[in-house]
Amino acid sequence: IVSMEWHGDFPLSPPQGPDQNEFAGIHKHAMSLVGTKIFFYGGRRNMWGRLLGSSEFWQYDSITQSWIWLNTPVEYSASPSATIQSHAMVSVGHKVFVHGGTVGSFLPTRLGDFWECDTITMIWVKLDISTGVRGTPPNPTNSHASTSIGSLVLLHGGWTGVEVMPP
């Protein structure tokens, strides 16, 4: 933050994409900064009078003020869910990490997946025991927050489906 001043000149309508829909109106998405580029993934939008999950992966370059639609594979085994929403996203170096979220509009399914996207190669990898991750993975969670400290990814809060009452 340089000037401590809000600016409303952020161009919200990318010129290209999977179906030429405007980016404006999307909610329950996540975004993360890598260098001078902001990556936006997933979310939900009202299209044709229906709330639909989104699989859109966008990059906004803050230097050129231009949008690029990143065509991610929709196969669940090759990238996060095709219609993920209410997920957490954070970057470490040139990699973006996505955790949890939900899929589906009516009685959505909560996810516990943890994904890594290399923003140079644009290759997604599901992180789990088979990829060398140790420890107990977080529970399936949605509507949570994430941040990074150095190379550590921290997840906080959210909804796991378990109601916790104060003592």
C-alpha positions, -999 to +999 in steps of 0.1 A: +000+000+000+017+032-012-009+059-011-035+046+014-061+056-011-089+036-028-091+035-065-121+024-085-105+021-119-100-017-119-113-030-153-137-058-143-147-071-178-121-093-194-123-093-232-121-131-237-131-163-220-148-197-223-182-183-233-176-145-236-195-138-203-185-108-183-164-114-152-185-089-133-211-105-110-191-135-099-189-141-062-177-168-038-144-169-059-109-167-046-079-147-057-042-144-050-013-122-061+018-136-078+043-109-086+023-083-106-004-108-116-036-115-098-051-150-103-089-155-099-104-190-097-138-205-094-168-188-078-205-186-086-225-164-109-261-157-119-264-169-155-297-171-173-315-166-140-297-196-124-269-196-099-241-217-114-207-226-102-177-214-122-146-232-133-130-200-147-094-193-140-083-158-149-051-138-147-050-100-144-017-083-152-016-051-131+012-037-153-005-041-187-040-039-172-050-068-193-069-101-186-061-136-198-084-165-195-064-195-184-080-226-199-077-251-170-086-288-176-120-296-162-112-332-154-113-336-116-081-356-116-062-329-134-074-297-117-096-286-088-133-292-092-149-278-124-173-257-104-156-248-072-168-220-049-163-207-014-127-220-014-094-206-001-065-196-023-030-183-015+003-180-033+038-190-023+065-179-048+051-186-083+027-213-071-010-208-062-026-232-037-064-239-035-081-257-006-116-269+000-147-251-011-179-266-024-194-279-056-231-279-065-257-253-060-284-272-042-271-290-011-234-285-021-207-310-014-179-297+008-144-305-004-111-312+014-088-313-016-056-293-016-042-282-050-011-265-063-009-247-096+025-237-110+018-203-126+048-207-149+039-241-164+002-239-156+002-275-143-021-284-115-011-311-089-033-325-062-013-325-030-017-356-008+003-385+006+011-397-029+028-364-037+049-364-004+026-343+018+030-354+055+007-349+084-031-349+089-049-330+061-074-303+069-111-313+071-133-305+041-140-268+046-156-239+028-158-202+034-124-201+051-094-178+047-057-185+038-025-167+039+012-175+036+042-167+058+074-176+039+068-210+025+040-219+050+004-220+040-020-212+068-058-219+067-082-204+092-119-206+100-146-216+076-174-242+079-167-279+082-203-289+088-199-292+125-216-267+148-194-257+177-212-240+206-193-218+230-189-231+265 
